[in-house]
Amino acid sequence: MATSPPGSASARTSEVMSDLEVRSPAPPAKSTADVVDQVLAQAREGDGATKPDALAAKTPSNPNAFSAIEARKPPGPQAKPPPPPLKGPAAATPPKGPTAEAAAAAAAAAAKASVAKAATAKAAAARAAPGGGKSTAAPPEPATPPAASAAPAGPPTASQLIDDTVPWLPDEADRKAAFLQVYRYWHAQVRPEYAHKARPAFLFLVTALPVMVKARDTLKALNLWEPPGEHSRQARDVHPAWRKYCEFLPRATQALQELDDYRHLSLLTALDDLNGRVTKAEKKFREGVAVRGR
């Protein structure tokens, strides 16, 4: 049996790998979801939540761009494409049950019968009245057709959910405008079935709670979260982490009261649980699937 010369197999393997590298596609460009994740990650670092100018710079500045993004939202999981048309003998078989035209004709006939029945009853009552049936009553008015049922409203847009007078928004006009711009961009990525829950207060908690958790953990590491003495309390009061925590606590408390799903949780005793819940819910709002805990 002939044997291949030494090194020939490794040479061929190297040539195949080089060929695969040449034909491998280039890495995809950064998607919108990656941009949203980057925006939220910067906000969770602390600086982004307090000064969202850098975050707003990553979002479109033209208000019309948000409407275009809303129009390109992916359908919810309950929205399924129509089935393909039937082929063969089954396509010629009419569907069972009345058609839409037959149902509309039946409804119109029922309405006419109801009007005729009401007119007959009113005429009989007029003949039975004193005066030999001579009545001065006005002729029966035609029945008003039932109003058509209003079309179901679609998912709310970011503009419909924004209230720029809520107390938890920043007092500074530029910071408030920057946060609302980020919110519009984020809400445009939310799936329609979760649009009503993706309120500005929810996004504020998504960005503020990690900052509060980080500040608390920093103080705990320095034994300043529950200071044992007056000297420790004074050191805690001047620490930047304590100031940041105290800045976000009242605003987060106010925002929490706007969310029915989370208002029963306490920021003082369930901060970690609340932070984990809103983080998973934010992913679910954009991806449409529940995020399992690690």
C-alpha positions in Angstrom: 0.0 0.0 0.0 1.4 3.4 -1.0 1.8 5.9 1.7 1.5 9.6 1.4 4.6 11.6 1.9 5.1 13.1 5.3 3.4 16.5 5.8 1.1 16.1 2.8 -2.1 15.7 5.0 -1.3 18.7 7.1 -0.6 20.7 3.9 -3.9 19.8 2.4 -5.7 20.7 5.7 -4.0 24.0 5.7 -5.0 24.7 2.2 -8.7 23.8 3.0 -8.7 26.1 6.1 -7.2 29.0 4.1 -9.9 28.5 1.4 -12.7 28.5 4.1 -11.3 31.7 5.6 -11.3 33.4 2.2 -14.9 32.4 1.5 -16.2 33.2 5.0 -18.6 36.1 5.1 -17.6 39.4 6.6 -18.9 40.1 10.1 -22.4 41.6 10.0 -22.8 45.3 10.8 -24.0 46.3 14.2 -27.8 45.7 14.4 -30.4 48.0 16.0 -30.6 45.6 18.9 -26.9 45.9 19.5 -27.2 49.7 19.6 -30.1 49.5 22.1 -28.0 47.1 24.3 -25.1 49.5 24.1 -27.3 52.5 25.0 -28.7 50.7 28.1 -25.3 49.4 29.1 -23.9 52.9 29.2 -26.9 54.0 31.2 -26.3 51.2 33.7 -22.7 52.5 34.2 -24.1 55.5 36.1 -23.0 58.4 33.9 -25.5 57.5 31.2 -28.4 57.5 33.7 -27.6 60.9 35.1 -26.3 62.6 32.0 -27.9 60.9 29.0 -26.4 63.3 26.4 -24.1 60.5 25.2 -27.0 58.2 24.9 -29.1 60.6 23.0 -26.3 61.1 20.5 -26.7 57.5 19.4 -30.4 57.9 18.6 -32.0 59.7 15.7 -32.4 63.4 16.2 -35.2 63.7 13.6 -38.6 63.1 15.2 -40.0 61.6 12.0 -37.4 58.9 12.2 -39.2 57.4 15.3 -42.4 57.1 13.3 -40.6 55.3 10.5 -39.1 52.9 13.1 -42.5 52.3 14.6 -43.9 51.4 11.2 -41.2 48.8 10.8 -41.9 47.0 14.1 -41.9 43.2 13.9 -45.3 41.6 14.3 -46.1 40.0 17.6 -46.0 36.3 18.1 -49.8 36.1 17.8 -49.7 37.6 14.3 -49.4 34.7 11.9 -49.1 34.9 8.1 -52.1 33.9 6.1 -52.1 30.2 5.0 -51.1 29.6 1.3 -53.9 29.1 -1.2 -55.1 25.6 -1.7 -54.2 23.7 -4.8 -56.0 20.8 -6.5 -59.6 19.6 -5.9 -59.7 20.9 -2.4 -59.4 24.5 -3.7 -62.7 24.2 -5.5 -64.6 23.1 -2.4 -66.4 26.1 -0.9 -65.8 26.7 2.8 -68.5 25.6 5.3 -70.8 28.1 6.9 -72.3 31.3 5.6 -70.2 33.8 3.7 -69.7 37.4 4.7 -72.2 38.6 2.1 -74.8 36.1 3.3 -74.3 37.2 6.9 -74.7 40.9 5.9 -77.9 40.1 4.0 -79.3 38.2 6.9 -78.6 41.1 9.3 -80.3 43.6 6.9 -83.3 41.4 6.6 -83.5 41.0 10.4 -83.4 44.8 10.8 -86.2 45.3 8.2 -88.3 42.7 10.0 -87.8 44.5 13.3 -88.9 47.8 11.8 -92.0 46.3 10.2 -92.9 44.6 13.4 -92.6 47.8 15.4 -94.8 49.7 12.9 -97.5 47.0 13.0 -97.6 47.1 16.8 -97.8 50.9 16.8 -100.7 50.9 14.3 -102.6 48.3 16.3 -102.3 50.4 19.4 -103.5 53.5 17.5 -106.7 51.6 16.3 -107.4 50.4 19.8 -107.2 53.9 21.2 -110.5 56.0 21.7 -111.7 57.9 18.6 -112.0 55.0 16.2 -108.4 54.7 15.5 -108.0 58.3 14.4 -104.8 59.2 16.1 -102.7 62.3 15.7 -99.6 60.4 16.6 -96.6 61.0 14.3 -95.7 58.2 11.9 -93.1 55.8 13.1 -89.6 56.9 12.7 -87.3 54.6 10.8 -85.1 52.5 13.0 -81.6 53.7 13.2 -79.2 51.0 12.0 -76.8 49.7 14.6 -73.5 51.6 14.6 -70.6 49.6 13.3 -68.2 48.4 15.9 -65.2 50.5 16.3 -62.0 49.1 14.9 -59.6 47.9 17.7 -57.0 50.4 18.5 -53.4 49.5 17.7 -50.5 49.5 20.2 -49.8 52.8 21.8 -46.9 54.9 20.4 -44.2 56.5 22.5 -45.7 59.9 22.1 -49.0 58.6 23.5 -47.3 57.3 26.6 -45.1 60.3 27.3 -46.0 62.7 30.1 -43.3 65.3 30.5 -44.8 66.6 33.7 -44.2 63.6 35.9 -42.1 64.4 39.0 -39.4 61.7 38.5 -38.1 63.3 35.2 -34.9 65.5 35.5 -35.6 69.1 36.3 -33.0 70.2 33.7 -34.6 70.7 30.2 -31.7 69.2 28.3 -31.5 66.1 30.5 -35.3 65.6 30.2 -35.2 66.0 26.4 -32.3 63.6 26.1 -34.1 60.9 28.2 -37.3 61.2 26.2 -35.3 61.0 23.0 -33.7 57.8 24.2 -37.2 56.5 25.3 -38.7 57.1 21.9 -35.8 55.2 20.2 -36.1 52.3 22.7 -39.9 52.1 22.5 -39.7 51.9 18.7 -37.8 48.6 19.2 -40.4 47.1 21.6 -42.7 44.4 20.1 -46.3 45.6 19.7 -47.8 43.2 22.2 -45.7 44.8 25.0 -46.0 48.4 23.8 -48.5 49.3 26.5 -46.2 48.1 29.3 -43.1 49.8 27.9 -43.8 53.1 29.6 -41.2 55.9 30.3 -41.2 55.0 34.0 -40.2 51.4 33.1 -37.2 52.5 31.1 -36.2 54.9 33.9 -36.2 51.9 36.3 -34.2 49.9 33.8 -31.4 52.5 33.8 -31.7 53.7 37.4 -31.9 50.4 39.4 -28.5 49.1 38.4 -27.0 52.4 39.4 -28.6 52.1 42.8 -27.5 48.5 43.2 -23.9 49.4 42.3 -23.9 52.3 44.8 -25.3 50.1 47.6 -22.7 47.4 46.9 -19.9 50.0 46.9 -21.0 51.3 50.3 -21.4 47.7 51.7 -17.8 46.9 50.6 -16.6 49.9 52.6 -18.8 49.0 55.6 -20.7 52.3 55.1 -24.1 51.0 54.1 -25.2 50.7 57.7 -22.6 52.8 59.5 -21.8 51.6 63.0 -20.9 55.0 64.4 -21.1 58.7 63.9 -17.7 58.9 62.1 -18.8 56.2 59.6 -22.1 58.0 59.1 -20.3 61.2 58.2 -18.1 59.3 55.8 -21.1 57.7 54.2 -22.9 61.1 53.8 -20.0 62.6 51.8 -19.4 59.5 49.6 -20.3 59.9 45.9 -22.1 56.5 45.9 -24.4 57.5 48.8 -25.2 60.8 47.1 -26.0 59.0 43.8 -28.2 56.5 45.7 -30.1 59.3 47.4 -30.6 61.1 44.1 -32.2 58.1 42.5 -34.2 56.7 45.4 -37.1 59.3 45.5 -37.3 59.4 41.7 -37.4 55.6 41.4 -40.0 55.4 44.1 -42.3 57.8 42.1 -41.7 56.0 38.8 -42.4 52.6 40.5 -45.9 53.8 41.4 -46.8 54.1 37.7 -46.2 50.4 37.0 -48.9 48.0 38.1 -46.6 45.0 37.8 -44.0 46.2 40.2 -45.5 48.7 42.6 -45.9 46.1 45.2 -42.1 45.7 45.5 -40.1 47.8 47.8 -36.9 49.6 46.8 -35.5 49.2 50.3 -36.1 45.5 50.8 -36.4 44.0 47.3 -34.0 46.1 45.2 -32.2 43.1 43.8 -35.4 41.3 42.9 -36.9 44.3 41.3 -33.7 45.0 39.3 -33.7 41.4 38.0 -37.3 41.5 37.0 -37.2 44.7 35.1 -34.0 43.7 33.3 -35.5 40.4 32.2 -38.8 42.2 31.2 -36.9 44.7 29.1 -35.3 41.9 27.1 -38.6 40.2 26.7 -40.2 43.5 25.4 -37.7 43.7 22.6 -37.1 40.0 21.8 -40.5 38.6 22.5 -39.3 35.6 24.6 -38.9 35.2 28.3 -35.3 35.4 29.5 -34.4 32.6 31.8 -32.3 33.3 34.9 -28.7 32.3 34.6 
